[in-house]
Amino acid sequence: MPRYEYRCRTCGSTFEVSRPMAESSAPAGCPSGHDDTVKLLSAVAVGGTSAGPSPAAGGGGGGCCGGGCCG
């Protein structure tokens, strides 16, 4: 189940709520009992390089669509 991060505008605390994606836009109450909260934008970190996949990751050629069979 996805976790969403919120910040309380009243006390400034940041907290997470696990809920289904269908309820992602529903309001979330602060653990301290406040109702004035805002959902924070979460950033997803993806590692790697712009040079493409490494041979160890299966990107070194050979195999279908990595070599010559998809001509």
C-alpha atoms as one frame of an Amber mdcrd trajectory, in Angstrom:
protein
   0.000   0.000   0.000   1.437   3.424  -0.911   2.575   5.835   1.780   1.783
   9.524   1.459   3.538  12.325   3.331   1.605  15.232   4.827   2.469  18.407
   6.735   0.244  19.988   9.364  -0.194  23.716   8.799  -1.160  24.251  12.438
   1.768  22.631  14.281   4.244  22.110  11.400   4.709  18.370  11.967   5.314
  16.049   9.025   3.721  12.590   9.035   3.005   9.658   6.714  -0.234   7.828
   6.028  -0.534   4.418   4.321  -3.687   4.227   2.233  -4.951   2.867  -1.097
  -4.250   4.944  -4.206  -8.004   5.495  -4.604  -7.906   7.474  -1.336  -4.729
   9.442  -2.112  -6.532  12.785  -2.373  -8.664  12.297   0.762  -7.842  14.645
   3.668  -5.589  13.313   6.421  -5.774  14.501  10.012  -2.612  15.353  11.922
  -1.636  12.847  14.663  -1.967  15.778  17.105  -5.627  16.212  16.115  -5.391
  19.146  13.686  -7.322  19.075  10.401  -5.417  21.722   8.406  -2.955  19.485
   6.532  -1.452  19.456   3.067  -0.179  16.483   1.069   3.492  16.854   0.144
   4.904  16.035  -3.248   7.149  12.998  -2.986  10.207  12.713  -5.178  11.327
   9.330  -6.484  15.073   8.773  -6.709  16.318   6.609  -9.547  19.983   5.721
  -9.722  22.061   5.012 -12.793  23.899   6.842 -15.516  22.862   8.402 -18.771
  25.263   6.126 -20.652  22.745   3.286 -20.635  22.710  -0.098 -18.974  25.938
  -1.779 -18.021  26.934  -5.171 -19.467  26.477  -6.640 -15.979  22.829  -5.537
 -16.094  22.251  -7.382 -19.353  22.716  -4.413 -21.657  25.935  -5.504 -23.270
  24.447  -6.953 -26.424  23.360 -10.405 -27.417  19.935 -11.824 -26.784  16.762
 -10.669 -28.433  16.538  -6.894 -28.922  19.942  -6.470 -27.314  21.685  -7.907
 -30.331  20.857  -9.146 -33.756  17.631 -11.156 -33.599  15.221  -8.194 -33.882
  16.257  -7.073 -37.287
